[in-house]
Amino acid sequence: MDWPPYSPYRTIGPPQSPQELWSLVEASWCVVRERGYVDRLFKSMPRRIRDVIANKGDFTKY
């Protein structure tokens, strides 16, 4: 099966300037903050650390 040459789901190219990079970082950060993602990660850290200790540094479900 051939892939379409102009898929709307293709990856965006790298930023062309430091200003463009900063704009992309700011936009991404706003989305992450609005969804409460960082707060949930912060609140889950004690549980994550307990799991790492319980597994003696081995893999956890996270």
PDB file of N, CA, C and O in Angstrom:
ATOM      1  N   MET A   1       0.846  -1.175   0.000  1.00  0.00           N
ATOM      2  CA  MET A   1       0.000   0.000   0.000  1.00  0.00           C
ATOM      3  C   MET A   1       0.894   1.242   0.000  1.00  0.00           C
ATOM      4  O   MET A   1       1.797   1.361   0.828  1.00  0.00           O
ATOM      5  N   ASP A   2       0.645   2.146  -0.910  1.00  0.00           N
ATOM      6  CA  ASP A   2       1.409   3.388  -0.981  1.00  0.00           C
ATOM      7  C   ASP A   2       0.830   4.417  -0.017  1.00  0.00           C
ATOM      8  O   ASP A   2      -0.383   4.504   0.172  1.00  0.00           O
ATOM      9  N   TRP A   3       1.722   5.192   0.586  1.00  0.00           N
ATOM     10  CA  TRP A   3       1.289   6.252   1.490  1.00  0.00           C
ATOM     11  C   TRP A   3       1.026   7.520   0.693  1.00  0.00           C
ATOM     12  O   TRP A   3       1.732   7.798  -0.277  1.00  0.00           O
ATOM     13  N   PRO A   4       0.022   8.291   1.088  1.00  0.00           N
ATOM     14  CA  PRO A   4      -0.233   9.545   0.366  1.00  0.00           C
ATOM     15  C   PRO A   4       0.921  10.525   0.591  1.00  0.00           C
ATOM     16  O   PRO A   4       1.445  10.615   1.701  1.00  0.00           O
ATOM     17  N   PRO A   5       1.317  11.255  -0.442  1.00  0.00           N
ATOM     18  CA  PRO A   5       2.466  12.148  -0.317  1.00  0.00           C
ATOM     19  C   PRO A   5       2.215  13.352   0.588  1.00  0.00           C
ATOM     20  O   PRO A   5       3.162  13.912   1.141  1.00  0.00           O
ATOM     21  N   TYR A   6       0.961  13.759   0.746  1.00  0.00           N
ATOM     22  CA  TYR A   6       0.648  14.947   1.538  1.00  0.00           C
ATOM     23  C   TYR A   6      -0.323  14.616   2.660  1.00  0.00           C
ATOM     24  O   TYR A   6      -1.417  15.177   2.726  1.00  0.00           O
ATOM     25  N   SER A   7       0.063  13.730   3.517  1.00  0.00           N
ATOM     26  CA  SER A   7      -0.787  13.323   4.628  1.00  0.00           C
ATOM     27  C   SER A   7      -0.907  14.458   5.643  1.00  0.00           C
ATOM     28  O   SER A   7       0.093  15.100   5.965  1.00  0.00           O
ATOM     29  N   PRO A   8      -2.117  14.717   6.154  1.00  0.00           N
ATOM     30  CA  PRO A   8      -2.264  15.756   7.181  1.00  0.00           C
ATOM     31  C   PRO A   8      -1.636  15.346   8.508  1.00  0.00           C
ATOM     32  O   PRO A   8      -1.477  16.180   9.399  1.00  0.00           O
ATOM     33  N   TYR A   9      -1.277  14.067   8.648  1.00  0.00           N
ATOM     34  CA  TYR A   9      -0.715  13.570   9.893  1.00  0.00           C
ATOM     35  C   TYR A   9       0.809  13.506   9.866  1.00  0.00           C
ATOM     36  O   TYR A   9       1.419  12.928  10.765  1.00  0.00           O
ATOM     37  N   ARG A  10       1.413  14.078   8.868  1.00  0.00           N
ATOM     38  CA  ARG A  10       2.868  14.008   8.784  1.00  0.00           C
ATOM     39  C   ARG A  10       3.504  14.898   9.849  1.00  0.00           C
ATOM     40  O   ARG A  10       2.871  15.810  10.381  1.00  0.00           O
ATOM     41  N   THR A  11       4.731  14.621  10.135  1.00  0.00           N
ATOM     42  CA  THR A  11       5.465  15.354  11.154  1.00  0.00           C
ATOM     43  C   THR A  11       5.831  16.745  10.656  1.00  0.00           C
ATOM     44  O   THR A  11       6.187  16.933   9.493  1.00  0.00           O
ATOM     45  N   ILE A  12       5.738  17.705  11.552  1.00  0.00           N
ATOM     46  CA  ILE A  12       6.132  19.071  11.214  1.00  0.00           C
ATOM     47  C   ILE A  12       7.654  19.133  11.223  1.00  0.00           C
ATOM     48  O   ILE A  12       8.301  18.519  12.071  1.00  0.00           O
ATOM     49  N   GLY A  13       8.213  19.865  10.292  1.00  0.00           N
ATOM     50  CA  GLY A  13       9.665  19.991  10.204  1.00  0.00           C
ATOM     51  C   GLY A  13      10.234  20.768  11.380  1.00  0.00           C
ATOM     52  O   GLY A  13       9.484  21.332  12.177  1.00  0.00           O
ATOM     53  N   PRO A  14      11.544  20.798  11.489  1.00  0.00           N
ATOM     54  CA  PRO A  14      12.183  21.514  12.600  1.00  0.00           C
ATOM     55  C   PRO A  14      11.954  23.022  12.485  1.00  0.00           C
ATOM     56  O   PRO A  14      11.767  23.539  11.383  1.00  0.00           O
ATOM     57  N   PRO A  15      11.967  23.721  13.607  1.00  0.00           N
ATOM     58  CA  PRO A  15      11.795  25.177  13.563  1.00  0.00           C
ATOM     59  C   PRO A  15      12.924  25.826  12.771  1.00  0.00           C
ATOM     60  O   PRO A  15      14.055  25.341  12.758  1.00  0.00           O
ATOM     61  N   GLN A  16      12.596  26.917  12.122  1.00  0.00           N
ATOM     62  CA  GLN A  16      13.567  27.596  11.267  1.00  0.00           C
ATOM     63  C   GLN A  16      14.325  28.711  11.981  1.00  0.00           C
ATOM     64  O   GLN A  16      15.273  29.272  11.432  1.00  0.00           O
ATOM     65  N   SER A  17      13.904  29.034  13.212  1.00  0.00           N
ATOM     66  CA  SER A  17      14.586  30.095  13.956  1.00  0.00           C
ATOM     67  C   SER A  17      14.398  29.858  15.448  1.00  0.00           C
ATOM     68  O   SER A  17      13.507  29.109  15.848  1.00  0.00           O
ATOM     69  N   PRO A  18      15.222  30.484  16.270  1.00  0.00           N
ATOM     70  CA  PRO A  18      15.036  30.359  17.724  1.00  0.00           C
ATOM     71  C   PRO A  18      13.665  30.878  18.170  1.00  0.00           C
ATOM     72  O   PRO A  18      13.062  30.328  19.092  1.00  0.00           O
ATOM     73  N   GLN A  19      13.179  31.928  17.523  1.00  0.00           N
ATOM     74  CA  GLN A  19      11.871  32.473  17.875  1.00  0.00           C
ATOM     75  C   GLN A  19      10.756  31.469  17.578  1.00  0.00           C
ATOM     76  O   GLN A  19       9.820  31.319  18.363  1.00  0.00           O
ATOM     77  N   GLU A  20      10.867  30.793  16.452  1.00  0.00           N
ATOM     78  CA  GLU A  20       9.866  29.785  16.097  1.00  0.00           C
ATOM     79  C   GLU A  20       9.913  28.616  17.081  1.00  0.00           C
ATOM     80  O   GLU A  20       8.872  28.090  17.473  1.00  0.00           O
ATOM     81  N   LEU A  21      11.103  28.216  17.472  1.00  0.00           N
ATOM     82  CA  LEU A  21      11.250  27.154  18.465  1.00  0.00           C
ATOM     83  C   LEU A  21      10.586  27.566  19.772  1.00  0.00           C
ATOM     84  O   LEU A  21       9.839  26.787  20.364  1.00  0.00           O
ATOM     85  N   TRP A  22      10.856  28.788  20.223  1.00  0.00           N
ATOM     86  CA  TRP A  22      10.289  29.266  21.480  1.00  0.00           C
ATOM     87  C   TRP A  22       8.761  29.297  21.400  1.00  0.00           C
ATOM     88  O   TRP A  22       8.089  28.931  22.364  1.00  0.00           O
ATOM     89  N   SER A  23       8.215  29.722  20.282  1.00  0.00           N
ATOM     90  CA  SER A  23       6.757  29.756  20.117  1.00  0.00           C
ATOM     91  C   SER A  23       6.160  28.359  20.223  1.00  0.00           C
ATOM     92  O   SER A  23       5.115  28.171  20.847  1.00  0.00           O
ATOM     93  N   LEU A  24       6.819  27.384  19.615  1.00  0.00           N
ATOM     94  CA  LEU A  24       6.337  26.007  19.687  1.00  0.00           C
ATOM     95  C   LEU A  24       6.414  25.461  21.108  1.00  0.00           C
ATOM     96  O   LEU A  24       5.505  24.764  21.558  1.00  0.00           O
ATOM     97  N   VAL A  25       7.493  25.774  21.810  1.00  0.00           N
ATOM     98  CA  VAL A  25       7.644  25.320  23.199  1.00  0.00           C
ATOM     99  C   VAL A  25       6.567  25.948  24.072  1.00  0.00           C
ATOM    100  O   VAL A  25       5.943  25.255  24.876  1.00  0.00           O
ATOM    101  N   GLU A  26       6.341  27.246  23.927  1.00  0.00           N
ATOM    102  CA  GLU A  26       5.314  27.920  24.726  1.00  0.00           C
ATOM    103  C   GLU A  26       3.930  27.338  24.461  1.00  0.00           C
ATOM    104  O   GLU A  26       3.168  27.105  25.400  1.00  0.00           O
ATOM    105  N   ALA A  27       3.600  27.103  23.206  1.00  0.00           N
ATOM    106  CA  ALA A  27       2.290  26.551  22.863  1.00  0.00           C
ATOM    107  C   ALA A  27       2.118  25.157  23.452  1.00  0.00           C
ATOM    108  O   ALA A  27       1.056  24.830  23.979  1.00  0.00           O
ATOM    109  N   SER A  28       3.153  24.343  23.364  1.00  0.00           N
ATOM    110  CA  SER A  28       3.084  22.987  23.921  1.00  0.00           C
ATOM    111  C   SER A  28       2.938  23.032  25.432  1.00  0.00           C
ATOM    112  O   SER A  28       2.159  22.270  26.007  1.00  0.00           O
ATOM    113  N   TRP A  29       3.678  23.914  26.075  1.00  0.00           N
ATOM    114  CA  TRP A  29       3.619  24.021  27.535  1.00  0.00           C
ATOM    115  C   TRP A  29       2.220  24.442  27.984  1.00  0.00           C
ATOM    116  O   TRP A  29       1.717  23.932  28.985  1.00  0.00           O
ATOM    117  N   CYS A  30       1.592  25.360  27.263  1.00  0.00           N
ATOM    118  CA  CYS A  30       0.239  25.801  27.619  1.00  0.00           C
ATOM    119  C   CYS A  30      -0.743  24.640  27.545  1.00  0.00           C
ATOM    120  O   CYS A  30      -1.600  24.500  28.418  1.00  0.00           O
ATOM    121  N   VAL A  31      -0.631  23.819  26.532  1.00  0.00           N
ATOM    122  CA  VAL A  31      -1.520  22.667  26.391  1.00  0.00           C
ATOM    123  C   VAL A  31      -1.306  21.699  27.543  1.00  0.00           C
ATOM    124  O   VAL A  31      -2.274  21.206  28.123  1.00  0.00           O
ATOM    125  N   VAL A  32      -0.062  21.420  27.879  1.00  0.00           N
ATOM    126  CA  VAL A  32       0.251  20.487  28.965  1.00  0.00           C
ATOM    127  C   VAL A  32      -0.276  21.028  30.288  1.00  0.00           C
ATOM    128  O   VAL A  32      -0.874  20.280  31.061  1.00  0.00           O
ATOM    129  N   ARG A  33      -0.068  22.297  30.559  1.00  0.00           N
ATOM    130  CA  ARG A  33      -0.528  22.895  31.820  1.00  0.00           C
ATOM    131  C   ARG A  33      -2.042  22.889  31.919  1.00  0.00           C
ATOM    132  O   ARG A  33      -2.588  22.607  32.985  1.00  0.00           O
ATOM    133  N   GLU A  34      -2.732  23.196  30.823  1.00  0.00           N
ATOM    134  CA  GLU A  34      -4.193  23.242  30.846  1.00  0.00           C
ATOM    135  C   GLU A  34      -4.788  21.887  31.178  1.00  0.00           C
ATOM    136  O   GLU A  34      -5.831  21.811  31.828  1.00  0.00           O
ATOM    137  N   ARG A  35      -4.164  20.857  30.759  1.00  0.00           N
ATOM    138  CA  ARG A  35      -4.689  19.513  31.004  1.00  0.00           C
ATOM    139  C   ARG A  35      -4.330  18.994  32.393  1.00  0.00           C
ATOM    140  O   ARG A  35      -4.765  17.902  32.759  1.00  0.00           O
ATOM    141  N   GLY A  36      -3.560  19.730  33.168  1.00  0.00           N
ATOM    142  CA  GLY A  36      -3.186  19.311  34.505  1.00  0.00           C
ATOM    143  C   GLY A  36      -2.161  18.193  34.530  1.00  0.00           C
ATOM    144  O   GLY A  36      -1.974  17.539  35.556  1.00  0.00           O
ATOM    145  N   TYR A  37      -1.507  17.976  33.421  1.00  0.00           N
ATOM    146  CA  TYR A  37      -0.559  16.869  33.298  1.00  0.00           C
ATOM    147  C   TYR A  37       0.587  16.989  34.298  1.00  0.00           C
ATOM    148  O   TYR A  37       0.935  16.019  34.971  1.00  0.00           O
ATOM    149  N   VAL A  38       1.167  18.172  34.391  1.00  0.00           N
ATOM    150  CA  VAL A  38       2.315  18.370  35.275  1.00  0.00           C
ATOM    151  C   VAL A  38       1.906  18.172  36.732  1.00  0.00           C
ATOM    152  O   VAL A  38       2.642  17.562  37.506  1.00  0.00           O
ATOM    153  N   ASP A  39       0.739  18.684  37.105  1.00  0.00           N
ATOM    154  CA  ASP A  39       0.262  18.503  38.481  1.00  0.00           C
ATOM    155  C   ASP A  39       0.078  17.029  38.815  1.00  0.00           C
ATOM    156  O   ASP A  39       0.453  16.586  39.900  1.00  0.00           O
ATOM    157  N   ARG A  40      -0.494  16.273  37.895  1.00  0.00           N
ATOM    158  CA  ARG A  40      -0.692  14.835  38.139  1.00  0.00           C
ATOM    159  C   ARG A  40       0.648  14.112  38.259  1.00  0.00           C
ATOM    160  O   ARG A  40       0.804  13.229  39.102  1.00  0.00           O
ATOM    161  N   LEU A  41       1.607  14.480  37.427  1.00  0.00           N
ATOM    162  CA  LEU A  41       2.936  13.867  37.535  1.00  0.00           C
ATOM    163  C   LEU A  41       3.572  14.182  38.882  1.00  0.00           C
ATOM    164  O   LEU A  41       4.138  13.304  39.533  1.00  0.00           O
ATOM    165  N   PHE A  42       3.473  15.432  39.290  1.00  0.00           N
ATOM    166  CA  PHE A  42       4.056  15.845  40.565  1.00  0.00           C
ATOM    167  C   PHE A  42       3.421  15.076  41.723  1.00  0.00           C
ATOM    168  O   PHE A  42       4.124  14.584  42.605  1.00  0.00           O
ATOM    169  N   LYS A  43       2.108  14.975  41.719  1.00  0.00           N
ATOM    170  CA  LYS A  43       1.406  14.281  42.802  1.00  0.00           C
ATOM    171  C   LYS A  43       1.679  12.782  42.804  1.00  0.00           C
ATOM    172  O   LYS A  43       1.562  12.137  43.846  1.00  0.00           O
ATOM    173  N   SER A  44       2.039  12.222  41.661  1.00  0.00           N
ATOM    174  CA  SER A  44       2.275  10.778  41.584  1.00  0.00           C
ATOM    175  C   SER A  44       3.714  10.388  41.939  1.00  0.00           C
ATOM    176  O   SER A  44       4.017   9.199  42.042  1.00  0.00           O
ATOM    177  N   MET A  45       4.598  11.362  42.127  1.00  0.00           N
ATOM    178  CA  MET A  45       6.006  11.043  42.378  1.00  0.00           C
ATOM    179  C   MET A  45       6.239  10.171  43.612  1.00  0.00           C
ATOM    180  O   MET A  45       7.029   9.231  43.525  1.00  0.00           O
ATOM    181  N   PRO A  46       5.595  10.427  44.757  1.00  0.00           N
ATOM    182  CA  PRO A  46       5.831   9.542  45.905  1.00  0.00           C
ATOM    183  C   PRO A  46       5.501   8.080  45.595  1.00  0.00           C
ATOM    184  O   PRO A  46       6.241   7.178  45.990  1.00  0.00           O
ATOM    185  N   ARG A  47       4.406   7.848  44.898  1.00  0.00           N
ATOM    186  CA  ARG A  47       4.019   6.479  44.531  1.00  0.00           C
ATOM    187  C   ARG A  47       5.037   5.874  43.564  1.00  0.00           C
ATOM    188  O   ARG A  47       5.394   4.703  43.686  1.00  0.00           O
ATOM    189  N   ARG A  48       5.491   6.659  42.624  1.00  0.00           N
ATOM    190  CA  ARG A  48       6.471   6.167  41.657  1.00  0.00           C
ATOM    191  C   ARG A  48       7.789   5.805  42.338  1.00  0.00           C
ATOM    192  O   ARG A  48       8.399   4.782  42.027  1.00  0.00           O
ATOM    193  N   ILE A  49       8.216   6.653  43.265  1.00  0.00           N
ATOM    194  CA  ILE A  49       9.463   6.387  43.989  1.00  0.00           C
ATOM    195  C   ILE A  49       9.328   5.135  44.844  1.00  0.00           C
ATOM    196  O   ILE A  49      10.247   4.319  44.900  1.00  0.00           O
ATOM    197  N   ARG A  50       8.178   4.978  45.515  1.00  0.00           N
ATOM    198  CA  ARG A  50       7.946   3.759  46.309  1.00  0.00           C
ATOM    199  C   ARG A  50       8.041   2.519  45.431  1.00  0.00           C
ATOM    200  O   ARG A  50       8.629   1.515  45.834  1.00  0.00           O
ATOM    201  N   ASP A  51       7.465   2.583  44.232  1.00  0.00           N
ATOM    202  CA  ASP A  51       7.507   1.428  43.328  1.00  0.00           C
ATOM    203  C   ASP A  51       8.935   1.110  42.883  1.00  0.00           C
ATOM    204  O   ASP A  51       9.312  -0.059  42.794  1.00  0.00           O
ATOM    205  N   VAL A  52       9.719   2.133  42.607  1.00  0.00           N
ATOM    206  CA  VAL A  52      11.115   1.912  42.207  1.00  0.00           C
ATOM    207  C   VAL A  52      11.887   1.257  43.350  1.00  0.00           C
ATOM    208  O   VAL A  52      12.658   0.322  43.133  1.00  0.00           O
ATOM    209  N   ILE A  53      11.673   1.755  44.566  1.00  0.00           N
ATOM    210  CA  ILE A  53      12.351   1.172  45.732  1.00  0.00           C
ATOM    211  C   ILE A  53      11.897  -0.264  45.948  1.00  0.00           C
ATOM    212  O   ILE A  53      12.718  -1.144  46.205  1.00  0.00           O
ATOM    213  N   ALA A  54      10.588  -0.508  45.845  1.00  0.00           N
ATOM    214  CA  ALA A  54      10.062  -1.864  46.033  1.00  0.00           C
ATOM    215  C   ALA A  54      10.617  -2.826  44.989  1.00  0.00           C
ATOM    216  O   ALA A  54      10.815  -4.005  45.279  1.00  0.00           O
ATOM    217  N   ASN A  55      10.866  -2.335  43.785  1.00  0.00           N
ATOM    218  CA  ASN A  55      11.406  -3.175  42.708  1.00  0.00           C
ATOM    219  C   ASN A  55      12.929  -3.147  42.672  1.00  0.00           C
ATOM    220  O   ASN A  55      13.540  -3.643  41.725  1.00  0.00           O
ATOM    221  N   LYS A  56      13.534  -2.576  43.687  1.00  0.00           N
ATOM    222  CA  LYS A  56      14.995  -2.497  43.803  1.00  0.00           C
ATOM    223  C   LYS A  56      15.641  -1.877  42.560  1.00  0.00           C
ATOM    224  O   LYS A  56      16.670  -2.344  42.071  1.00  0.00           O
ATOM    225  N   GLY A  57      15.006  -0.816  42.068  1.00  0.00           N
ATOM    226  CA  GLY A  57      15.542  -0.091  40.925  1.00  0.00           C
ATOM    227  C   GLY A  57      15.184  -0.681  39.579  1.00  0.00           C
ATOM    228  O   GLY A  57      15.544  -0.128  38.540  1.00  0.00           O
ATOM    229  N   ASP A  58      14.480  -1.797  39.590  1.00  0.00           N
ATOM    230  CA  ASP A  58      14.103  -2.426  38.326  1.00  0.00           C
ATOM    231  C   ASP A  58      12.897  -1.697  37.733  1.00  0.00           C
ATOM    232  O   ASP A  58      12.414  -0.719  38.303  1.00  0.00           O
ATOM    233  N   PHE A  59      12.423  -2.170  36.606  1.00  0.00           N
ATOM    234  CA  PHE A  59      11.316  -1.539  35.903  1.00  0.00           C
ATOM    235  C   PHE A  59      10.059  -1.471  36.760  1.00  0.00           C
ATOM    236  O   PHE A  59       9.821  -2.327  37.613  1.00  0.00           O
ATOM    237  N   THR A  60       9.259  -0.431  36.515  1.00  0.00           N
ATOM    238  CA  THR A  60       7.946  -0.302  37.139  1.00  0.00           C
ATOM    239  C   THR A  60       6.918  -0.180  36.024  1.00  0.00           C
ATOM    240  O   THR A  60       7.266  -0.183  34.844  1.00  0.00           O
ATOM    241  N   LYS A  61       5.666  -0.074  36.401  1.00  0.00           N
ATOM    242  CA  LYS A  61       4.623   0.060  35.377  1.00  0.00           C
ATOM    243  C   LYS A  61       4.628   1.437  34.726  1.00  0.00           C
ATOM    244  O   LYS A  61       3.925   1.667  33.742  1.00  0.00           O
ATOM    245  N   TYR A  62       5.414   2.343  35.272  1.00  0.00           N
ATOM    246  CA  TYR A  62       5.467   3.688  34.718  1.00  0.00           C
ATOM    247  C   TYR A  62       6.499   3.750  33.629  1.00  0.00           C
ATOM    248  O   TYR A  62       6.701   4.805  33.029  1.00  0.00           O
TER     249      TYR A  62
END
